[in-house]
């Protein structure tokens, strides 16, 4: 026996795309039998046609203000609660949950993934026990890079809060992403944590990678946005906090700590071991800082280190070295 029917109640929804308004006629669903927590006679949301909601499994559209149309499919035991718009070839299946969500344009949500008060758009995959929450935007775009088949993915036990994830980015493992902007083919995984705030996002882009138990933390003052770019990597137990910019194959790892004021690292820099970099510091061109070395700029005065060199041991640098001194 079928579990629901389309009632005679109809409504029209409008969807605007590329400046063109499209209209869809939807009909409300009514349960024909008891299943899961639904009783026979219960009215649900609105769908364009029966193919939008499977007659099998316990999937259901709970809210009377939810709309599913334009080739979207709800199946398995998927739940759609509070007002949601599911459209344009999106698919929700298994035990996933959409709550106050806007999901469209080929997005695939499955396993036990949850989308809450957020938008997911484009050919991406959110699965496992992943969570996308608190006004996040996930906007996938394929074909922008040489990896033309790579799809944006958020999976395993990853959590995305109040963040914007775009293009072909990858978020997985136990990663926790708060108030961040992650784009292109950047990846955040394992136990990495991005901690932005209402004032400043953490920005990770290009092919940058944050993993291990690394933490990237935004400051509370203006322009305290950590930025990791151009194939740079932060991993191990490294911590980067405040106005720090990493560009062009910079690696920060082990137990290194970088605190911005601002800090800029560019062109094959390695900061590792127990090293510390603090203040208004520019390091560029194949410099390695390791062991217990400290580079610290005082009182906002700029400190500039460049050229292929190793700073190690217990070296403590507080001003720009004379050329050839180190």
GULUM-908746 format. One record per residue (C-alpha): residue in three letters; x negated, y negated, z. Coordinates in nm, 2 decimals, m for minus. Each point is the difference from the previous one (the first is absolute). Layout:
// residues N
<drenba code="ala" east="X" north="Y" up="Z"/>
...
//
This chain:
// residues 326
<drenba code="unk" east="0.00" north="0.00" up="0.00"/>
<drenba code="unk" east="m0.12" north="m0.35" up="m0.09"/>
<drenba code="unk" east="m0.09" north="m0.21" up="0.31"/>
<drenba code="unk" east="0.12" north="m0.34" up="m0.13"/>
<drenba code="unk" east="0.21" north="m0.16" up="m0.27"/>
<drenba code="unk" east="0.00" north="m0.34" up="m0.17"/>
<drenba code="unk" east="0.30" north="m0.20" up="0.12"/>
<drenba code="unk" east="0.20" north="m0.24" up="m0.22"/>
<drenba code="unk" east="m0.15" north="m0.30" up="0.19"/>
<drenba code="unk" east="m0.24" north="m0.18" up="m0.24"/>
<drenba code="unk" east="m0.24" north="m0.29" up="0.02"/>
<drenba code="unk" east="m0.24" north="m0.17" up="m0.23"/>
<drenba code="unk" east="m0.36" north="m0.08" up="0.09"/>
<drenba code="unk" east="m0.24" north="m0.22" up="m0.19"/>
<drenba code="unk" east="m0.37" north="0.06" up="m0.04"/>
<drenba code="unk" east="m0.22" north="m0.26" up="m0.15"/>
<drenba code="unk" east="m0.32" north="0.10" up="m0.17"/>
<drenba code="unk" east="m0.23" north="m0.20" up="m0.23"/>
<drenba code="unk" east="0.26" north="m0.28" up="0.00"/>
<drenba code="unk" east="0.27" north="0.23" up="m0.12"/>
<drenba code="unk" east="0.30" north="0.09" up="0.21"/>
<drenba code="unk" east="0.13" north="0.36" up="m0.02"/>
<drenba code="unk" east="0.34" north="0.11" up="0.14"/>
<drenba code="unk" east="0.08" north="0.34" up="0.15"/>
<drenba code="unk" east="0.33" north="0.13" up="0.10"/>
<drenba code="unk" east="m0.01" north="0.21" up="0.32"/>
<drenba code="unk" east="0.25" north="0.22" up="0.18"/>
<drenba code="unk" east="0.01" north="0.08" up="0.37"/>
<drenba code="unk" east="m0.06" north="0.36" up="0.12"/>
<drenba code="unk" east="0.22" north="0.19" up="0.24"/>
<drenba code="unk" east="m0.10" north="0.33" up="0.18"/>
<drenba code="unk" east="0.22" north="0.30" up="m0.09"/>
<drenba code="unk" east="m0.13" north="0.22" up="0.28"/>
<drenba code="unk" east="m0.20" north="0.00" up="0.32"/>
<drenba code="unk" east="m0.38" north="0.02" up="m0.03"/>
<drenba code="unk" east="m0.29" north="m0.13" up="0.21"/>
<drenba code="unk" east="0.14" north="m0.29" up="0.21"/>
<drenba code="unk" east="0.26" north="m0.08" up="m0.27"/>
<drenba code="unk" east="0.37" north="0.08" up="0.04"/>
<drenba code="unk" east="0.24" north="0.07" up="m0.28"/>
<drenba code="unk" east="0.17" north="m0.33" up="m0.11"/>
<drenba code="unk" east="m0.30" north="m0.21" up="0.10"/>
<drenba code="unk" east="m0.06" north="m0.29" up="m0.25"/>
<drenba code="unk" east="m0.36" north="m0.07" up="m0.10"/>
<drenba code="unk" east="m0.19" north="m0.23" up="m0.23"/>
<drenba code="unk" east="0.05" north="m0.07" up="m0.37"/>
<drenba code="unk" east="m0.15" north="0.18" up="m0.30"/>
<drenba code="unk" east="0.02" north="m0.05" up="m0.38"/>
<drenba code="unk" east="0.05" north="0.37" up="m0.08"/>
<drenba code="unk" east="m0.01" north="0.34" up="0.17"/>
<drenba code="unk" east="m0.35" north="0.07" up="m0.12"/>
<drenba code="unk" east="m0.12" north="m0.27" up="0.25"/>
<drenba code="unk" east="0.09" north="0.21" up="0.30"/>
<drenba code="unk" east="m0.05" north="0.38" up="0.02"/>
<drenba code="unk" east="0.30" north="0.21" up="0.09"/>
<drenba code="unk" east="m0.26" north="0.23" up="0.17"/>
<drenba code="unk" east="m0.18" north="m0.03" up="0.33"/>
<drenba code="unk" east="0.08" north="m0.26" up="0.27"/>
<drenba code="unk" east="m0.10" north="m0.31" up="m0.19"/>
<drenba code="unk" east="0.24" north="m0.29" up="0.06"/>
<drenba code="unk" east="0.04" north="m0.38" up="m0.05"/>
<drenba code="unk" east="0.13" north="m0.11" up="0.34"/>
<drenba code="unk" east="0.05" north="m0.38" up="m0.03"/>
<drenba code="unk" east="0.30" north="m0.14" up="m0.19"/>
<drenba code="unk" east="m0.23" north="m0.28" up="m0.14"/>
<drenba code="unk" east="m0.26" north="0.23" up="m0.15"/>
<drenba code="unk" east="m0.02" north="0.04" up="m0.38"/>
<drenba code="unk" east="m0.16" north="0.28" up="m0.21"/>
<drenba code="unk" east="m0.01" north="m0.04" up="m0.37"/>
<drenba code="unk" east="m0.20" north="m0.02" up="m0.33"/>
<drenba code="unk" east="m0.13" north="0.36" up="0.01"/>
<drenba code="unk" east="m0.10" north="0.01" up="0.36"/>
<drenba code="unk" east="0.04" north="0.34" up="0.17"/>
<drenba code="unk" east="0.06" north="0.09" up="0.37"/>
<drenba code="unk" east="m0.04" north="0.37" up="0.07"/>
<drenba code="unk" east="m0.10" north="0.26" up="0.26"/>
<drenba code="unk" east="0.06" north="m0.13" up="0.35"/>
<drenba code="unk" east="m0.09" north="m0.36" up="m0.07"/>
<drenba code="unk" east="0.18" north="m0.27" up="0.20"/>
<drenba code="unk" east="0.08" north="m0.35" up="m0.11"/>
<drenba code="unk" east="0.11" north="m0.22" up="0.30"/>
<drenba code="unk" east="0.08" north="m0.36" up="0.04"/>
<drenba code="unk" east="0.03" north="m0.21" up="m0.32"/>
<drenba code="unk" east="m0.23" north="0.14" up="m0.26"/>
<drenba code="unk" east="m0.04" north="m0.04" up="m0.38"/>
<drenba code="unk" east="m0.15" north="0.30" up="m0.17"/>
<drenba code="unk" east="m0.02" north="m0.04" up="m0.38"/>
<drenba code="unk" east="m0.19" north="0.04" up="m0.33"/>
<drenba code="unk" east="m0.12" north="0.36" up="0.02"/>
<drenba code="unk" east="m0.10" north="0.00" up="0.36"/>
<drenba code="unk" east="0.02" north="0.34" up="0.18"/>
<drenba code="unk" east="0.05" north="0.09" up="0.36"/>
<drenba code="unk" east="m0.01" north="0.36" up="0.10"/>
<drenba code="unk" east="m0.09" north="0.25" up="0.28"/>
<drenba code="unk" east="0.05" north="m0.16" up="0.34"/>
<drenba code="unk" east="m0.11" north="m0.35" up="m0.08"/>
<drenba code="unk" east="0.18" north="m0.30" up="0.14"/>
<drenba code="unk" east="0.08" north="m0.34" up="m0.15"/>
<drenba code="unk" east="0.13" north="m0.27" up="0.24"/>
<drenba code="unk" east="0.07" north="m0.35" up="m0.12"/>
<drenba code="unk" east="m0.22" north="0.07" up="m0.30"/>
<drenba code="unk" east="m0.03" north="m0.11" up="m0.36"/>
<drenba code="unk" east="m0.15" north="0.29" up="m0.20"/>
<drenba code="unk" east="m0.02" north="m0.01" up="m0.38"/>
<drenba code="unk" east="m0.18" north="0.05" up="m0.33"/>
<drenba code="unk" east="m0.12" north="0.36" up="0.03"/>
<drenba code="unk" east="m0.11" north="0.00" up="0.36"/>
<drenba code="unk" east="0.00" north="0.35" up="0.15"/>
<drenba code="unk" east="0.07" north="0.04" up="0.37"/>
<drenba code="unk" east="m0.01" north="0.35" up="0.14"/>
<drenba code="unk" east="m0.10" north="0.24" up="0.29"/>
<drenba code="unk" east="0.07" north="m0.19" up="0.32"/>
<drenba code="unk" east="m0.10" north="m0.34" up="m0.11"/>
<drenba code="unk" east="0.18" north="m0.31" up="0.13"/>
<drenba code="unk" east="0.06" north="m0.33" up="m0.17"/>
<drenba code="unk" east="0.15" north="m0.26" up="0.24"/>
<drenba code="unk" east="0.08" north="m0.36" up="m0.07"/>
<drenba code="unk" east="m0.24" north="0.00" up="m0.29"/>
<drenba code="unk" east="m0.02" north="0.00" up="m0.38"/>
<drenba code="unk" east="m0.16" north="0.28" up="m0.20"/>
<drenba code="unk" east="m0.01" north="m0.05" up="m0.38"/>
<drenba code="unk" east="m0.17" north="0.16" up="m0.29"/>
<drenba code="unk" east="m0.16" north="0.34" up="m0.07"/>
<drenba code="unk" east="m0.13" north="0.09" up="0.34"/>
<drenba code="unk" east="0.02" north="0.28" up="0.25"/>
<drenba code="unk" east="0.08" north="m0.03" up="0.37"/>
<drenba code="unk" east="0.00" north="0.34" up="0.17"/>
<drenba code="unk" east="m0.11" north="0.22" up="0.29"/>
<drenba code="unk" east="0.08" north="m0.18" up="0.33"/>
<drenba code="unk" east="m0.10" north="m0.34" up="m0.14"/>
<drenba code="unk" east="0.19" north="m0.31" up="0.12"/>
<drenba code="unk" east="0.05" north="m0.33" up="m0.18"/>
<drenba code="unk" east="0.16" north="m0.26" up="0.23"/>
<drenba code="unk" east="0.07" north="m0.36" up="0.11"/>
<drenba code="unk" east="0.04" north="m0.19" up="m0.32"/>
<drenba code="unk" east="m0.28" north="0.18" up="m0.19"/>
<drenba code="unk" east="m0.02" north="m0.02" up="m0.38"/>
<drenba code="unk" east="m0.13" north="0.30" up="m0.20"/>
<drenba code="unk" east="m0.03" north="m0.11" up="m0.37"/>
<drenba code="unk" east="m0.16" north="0.26" up="m0.22"/>
<drenba code="unk" east="m0.14" north="m0.07" up="m0.35"/>
<drenba code="unk" east="m0.17" north="0.26" up="m0.21"/>
<drenba code="unk" east="m0.23" north="m0.04" up="m0.30"/>
<drenba code="unk" east="m0.19" north="m0.30" up="0.13"/>
<drenba code="unk" east="m0.34" north="0.18" up="0.04"/>
<drenba code="unk" east="m0.20" north="0.28" up="m0.15"/>
<drenba code="unk" east="0.19" north="0.24" up="0.23"/>
<drenba code="unk" east="0.31" north="m0.03" up="m0.20"/>
<drenba code="unk" east="0.17" north="0.30" up="0.16"/>
<drenba code="unk" east="m0.06" north="m0.10" up="0.36"/>
<drenba code="unk" east="0.31" north="m0.08" up="0.19"/>
<drenba code="unk" east="0.03" north="m0.20" up="0.32"/>
<drenba code="unk" east="0.04" north="0.24" up="0.29"/>
<drenba code="unk" east="0.08" north="m0.03" up="0.37"/>
<drenba code="unk" east="0.00" north="0.34" up="0.18"/>
<drenba code="unk" east="m0.11" north="0.22" up="0.28"/>
<drenba code="unk" east="0.07" north="m0.19" up="0.33"/>
<drenba code="unk" east="m0.09" north="m0.34" up="m0.13"/>
<drenba code="unk" east="0.20" north="m0.30" up="0.12"/>
<drenba code="unk" east="0.05" north="m0.33" up="m0.18"/>
<drenba code="unk" east="0.14" north="m0.29" up="0.19"/>
<drenba code="unk" east="0.08" north="m0.35" up="m0.13"/>
<drenba code="unk" east="m0.25" north="0.05" up="m0.29"/>
<drenba code="unk" east="m0.02" north="m0.03" up="m0.38"/>
<drenba code="unk" east="m0.13" north="0.31" up="m0.18"/>
<drenba code="unk" east="m0.03" north="m0.04" up="m0.38"/>
<drenba code="unk" east="m0.13" north="0.15" up="m0.32"/>
<drenba code="unk" east="m0.17" north="0.34" up="0.05"/>
<drenba code="unk" east="m0.10" north="m0.02" up="0.37"/>
<drenba code="unk" east="m0.03" north="0.31" up="0.22"/>
<drenba code="unk" east="0.10" north="0.01" up="0.37"/>
<drenba code="unk" east="m0.03" north="0.33" up="0.18"/>
<drenba code="unk" east="m0.12" north="0.21" up="0.29"/>
<drenba code="unk" east="0.07" north="m0.17" up="0.33"/>
<drenba code="unk" east="m0.05" north="m0.35" up="m0.14"/>
<drenba code="unk" east="0.18" north="m0.29" up="0.17"/>
<drenba code="unk" east="0.05" north="m0.31" up="m0.21"/>
<drenba code="unk" east="0.14" north="m0.31" up="0.16"/>
<drenba code="unk" east="0.04" north="m0.34" up="m0.17"/>
<drenba code="unk" east="m0.23" north="0.09" up="m0.29"/>
<drenba code="unk" east="m0.02" north="m0.05" up="m0.38"/>
<drenba code="unk" east="m0.14" north="0.31" up="m0.18"/>
<drenba code="unk" east="m0.02" north="0.00" up="m0.37"/>
<drenba code="unk" east="m0.15" north="0.15" up="m0.32"/>
<drenba code="unk" east="m0.17" north="0.34" up="0.08"/>
<drenba code="unk" east="m0.09" north="m0.08" up="0.36"/>
<drenba code="unk" east="0.03" north="0.28" up="0.26"/>
<drenba code="unk" east="0.06" north="0.01" up="0.38"/>
<drenba code="unk" east="m0.01" north="0.35" up="0.15"/>
<drenba code="unk" east="m0.10" north="0.23" up="0.28"/>
<drenba code="unk" east="0.04" north="m0.19" up="0.33"/>
<drenba code="unk" east="m0.07" north="m0.35" up="m0.13"/>
<drenba code="unk" east="0.19" north="m0.29" up="0.14"/>
<drenba code="unk" east="0.08" north="m0.34" up="m0.16"/>
<drenba code="unk" east="0.12" north="m0.25" up="0.26"/>
<drenba code="unk" east="0.13" north="m0.32" up="m0.16"/>
<drenba code="unk" east="0.25" north="m0.23" up="0.17"/>
<drenba code="unk" east="0.27" north="m0.25" up="m0.07"/>
<drenba code="unk" east="m0.27" north="m0.27" up="m0.08"/>
<drenba code="unk" east="m0.25" north="0.20" up="m0.20"/>
<drenba code="unk" east="0.01" north="0.31" up="m0.22"/>
<drenba code="unk" east="m0.28" north="0.25" up="m0.05"/>
<drenba code="unk" east="m0.08" north="0.02" up="m0.37"/>
<drenba code="unk" east="m0.14" north="0.31" up="m0.16"/>
<drenba code="unk" east="m0.03" north="0.01" up="m0.38"/>
<drenba code="unk" east="m0.17" north="0.13" up="m0.32"/>
<drenba code="unk" east="m0.15" north="0.34" up="0.09"/>
<drenba code="unk" east="m0.08" north="m0.07" up="0.36"/>
<drenba code="unk" east="0.04" north="0.28" up="0.26"/>
<drenba code="unk" east="0.06" north="m0.01" up="0.37"/>
<drenba code="unk" east="m0.02" north="0.33" up="0.18"/>
<drenba code="unk" east="m0.12" north="0.20" up="0.30"/>
<drenba code="unk" east="0.09" north="m0.19" up="0.31"/>
<drenba code="unk" east="m0.09" north="m0.34" up="m0.14"/>
<drenba code="unk" east="0.20" north="m0.31" up="0.11"/>
<drenba code="unk" east="0.06" north="m0.32" up="m0.19"/>
<drenba code="unk" east="0.15" north="m0.27" up="0.22"/>
<drenba code="unk" east="0.13" north="m0.34" up="m0.10"/>
<drenba code="unk" east="m0.05" north="m0.30" up="0.23"/>
<drenba code="unk" east="0.27" north="m0.22" up="0.14"/>
<drenba code="unk" east="m0.13" north="m0.33" up="m0.13"/>
<drenba code="unk" east="0.04" north="m0.14" up="m0.35"/>
<drenba code="unk" east="m0.19" north="0.18" up="m0.28"/>
<drenba code="unk" east="m0.10" north="0.29" up="0.21"/>
<drenba code="unk" east="0.08" north="0.26" up="m0.27"/>
<drenba code="unk" east="m0.25" north="0.28" up="m0.04"/>
<drenba code="unk" east="m0.05" north="0.09" up="m0.37"/>
<drenba code="unk" east="m0.15" north="0.32" up="m0.13"/>
<drenba code="unk" east="m0.06" north="0.01" up="m0.38"/>
<drenba code="unk" east="m0.19" north="0.14" up="m0.30"/>
<drenba code="unk" east="m0.06" north="0.36" up="0.11"/>
<drenba code="unk" east="m0.12" north="m0.09" up="0.35"/>
<drenba code="unk" east="0.05" north="0.26" up="0.27"/>
<drenba code="unk" east="0.06" north="m0.03" up="0.37"/>
<drenba code="unk" east="m0.01" north="0.33" up="0.20"/>
<drenba code="unk" east="m0.12" north="0.18" up="0.31"/>
<drenba code="unk" east="0.09" north="m0.20" up="0.31"/>
<drenba code="unk" east="m0.08" north="m0.33" up="m0.16"/>
<drenba code="unk" east="0.20" north="m0.31" up="0.09"/>
<drenba code="unk" east="0.04" north="m0.31" up="m0.21"/>
<drenba code="unk" east="0.19" north="m0.30" up="0.16"/>
<drenba code="unk" east="0.10" north="m0.34" up="m0.12"/>
<drenba code="unk" east="m0.12" north="m0.20" up="m0.29"/>
<drenba code="unk" east="m0.22" north="0.27" up="m0.17"/>
<drenba code="unk" east="m0.03" north="0.05" up="m0.37"/>
<drenba code="unk" east="m0.17" north="0.32" up="m0.15"/>
<drenba code="unk" east="m0.07" north="0.00" up="m0.37"/>
<drenba code="unk" east="m0.18" north="0.22" up="m0.25"/>
<drenba code="unk" east="m0.09" north="0.34" up="0.15"/>
<drenba code="unk" east="m0.04" north="m0.10" up="0.36"/>
<drenba code="unk" east="m0.01" north="0.29" up="0.25"/>
<drenba code="unk" east="0.08" north="m0.06" up="0.37"/>
<drenba code="unk" east="m0.01" north="0.32" up="0.21"/>
<drenba code="unk" east="m0.11" north="0.18" up="0.32"/>
<drenba code="unk" east="0.08" north="m0.23" up="0.30"/>
<drenba code="unk" east="m0.08" north="m0.33" up="m0.18"/>
<drenba code="unk" east="0.20" north="m0.31" up="0.10"/>
<drenba code="unk" east="0.05" north="m0.31" up="m0.22"/>
<drenba code="unk" east="0.18" north="m0.30" up="0.14"/>
<drenba code="unk" east="0.08" north="m0.29" up="m0.23"/>
<drenba code="unk" east="m0.08" north="m0.36" up="0.03"/>
<drenba code="unk" east="0.00" north="0.05" up="m0.31"/>
<drenba code="unk" east="m0.21" north="0.30" up="m0.10"/>
<drenba code="unk" east="m0.06" north="0.08" up="m0.37"/>
<drenba code="unk" east="m0.18" north="0.32" up="m0.11"/>
<drenba code="unk" east="m0.07" north="0.04" up="m0.37"/>
<drenba code="unk" east="m0.19" north="0.24" up="m0.24"/>
<drenba code="unk" east="m0.10" north="0.33" up="0.15"/>
<drenba code="unk" east="m0.02" north="m0.09" up="0.36"/>
<drenba code="unk" east="0.00" north="0.27" up="0.28"/>
<drenba code="unk" east="0.09" north="m0.08" up="0.36"/>
<drenba code="unk" east="m0.03" north="0.31" up="0.21"/>
<drenba code="unk" east="m0.12" north="0.16" up="0.33"/>
<drenba code="unk" east="0.08" north="m0.23" up="0.29"/>
<drenba code="unk" east="m0.06" north="m0.32" up="m0.20"/>
<drenba code="unk" east="0.19" north="m0.32" up="0.07"/>
<drenba code="unk" east="0.06" north="m0.29" up="m0.24"/>
<drenba code="unk" east="0.18" north="m0.31" up="0.14"/>
<drenba code="unk" east="0.07" north="m0.36" up="m0.10"/>
<drenba code="unk" east="m0.05" north="m0.20" up="m0.32"/>
<drenba code="unk" east="m0.22" north="0.26" up="m0.18"/>
<drenba code="unk" east="m0.07" north="0.07" up="m0.37"/>
<drenba code="unk" east="m0.18" north="0.32" up="m0.08"/>
<drenba code="unk" east="m0.06" north="0.10" up="m0.36"/>
<drenba code="unk" east="m0.21" north="0.20" up="m0.24"/>
<drenba code="unk" east="m0.09" north="0.35" up="0.14"/>
<drenba code="unk" east="m0.05" north="m0.08" up="0.37"/>
<drenba code="unk" east="0.03" north="0.28" up="0.26"/>
<drenba code="unk" east="0.07" north="m0.08" up="0.36"/>
<drenba code="unk" east="m0.02" north="0.30" up="0.23"/>
<drenba code="unk" east="m0.09" north="0.14" up="0.35"/>
<drenba code="unk" east="0.07" north="m0.26" up="0.27"/>
<drenba code="unk" east="m0.08" north="m0.30" up="m0.22"/>
<drenba code="unk" east="0.21" north="m0.32" up="0.06"/>
<drenba code="unk" east="0.05" north="m0.29" up="m0.25"/>
<drenba code="unk" east="0.18" north="m0.29" up="0.17"/>
<drenba code="unk" east="0.07" north="m0.35" up="m0.11"/>
<drenba code="unk" east="0.05" north="m0.26" up="0.28"/>
<drenba code="unk" east="0.23" north="m0.30" up="0.01"/>
<drenba code="unk" east="0.13" north="0.04" up="m0.35"/>
<drenba code="unk" east="m0.35" north="m0.05" up="m0.16"/>
<drenba code="unk" east="m0.03" north="0.21" up="m0.31"/>
<drenba code="unk" east="m0.25" north="0.29" up="m0.01"/>
<drenba code="unk" east="m0.10" north="0.14" up="m0.34"/>
<drenba code="unk" east="m0.19" north="0.33" up="m0.06"/>
<drenba code="unk" east="m0.07" north="0.13" up="m0.35"/>
<drenba code="unk" east="m0.22" north="0.23" up="m0.20"/>
<drenba code="unk" east="m0.09" north="0.37" up="0.04"/>
<drenba code="unk" east="m0.10" north="0.05" up="0.37"/>
<drenba code="unk" east="0.06" north="0.21" up="0.30"/>
<drenba code="unk" east="0.09" north="m0.16" up="0.34"/>
<drenba code="unk" east="m0.01" north="0.27" up="0.27"/>
<drenba code="unk" east="m0.12" north="0.10" up="0.34"/>
<drenba code="unk" east="0.10" north="m0.27" up="0.26"/>
<drenba code="unk" east="m0.06" north="m0.30" up="m0.23"/>
<drenba code="unk" east="0.20" north="m0.30" up="0.09"/>
<drenba code="unk" east="0.05" north="m0.27" up="m0.26"/>
<drenba code="unk" east="0.17" north="m0.33" up="0.08"/>
<drenba code="unk" east="m0.12" north="m0.23" up="m0.28"/>
<drenba code="unk" east="m0.07" north="0.03" up="m0.37"/>
<drenba code="unk" east="m0.34" north="0.17" up="m0.04"/>
<drenba code="unk" east="m0.29" north="m0.17" up="m0.18"/>
<drenba code="unk" east="m0.04" north="0.17" up="m0.34"/>
<drenba code="unk" east="m0.22" north="0.30" up="0.04"/>
<drenba code="unk" east="0.02" north="0.00" up="0.38"/>
<drenba code="unk" east="0.20" north="0.32" up="0.01"/>
//
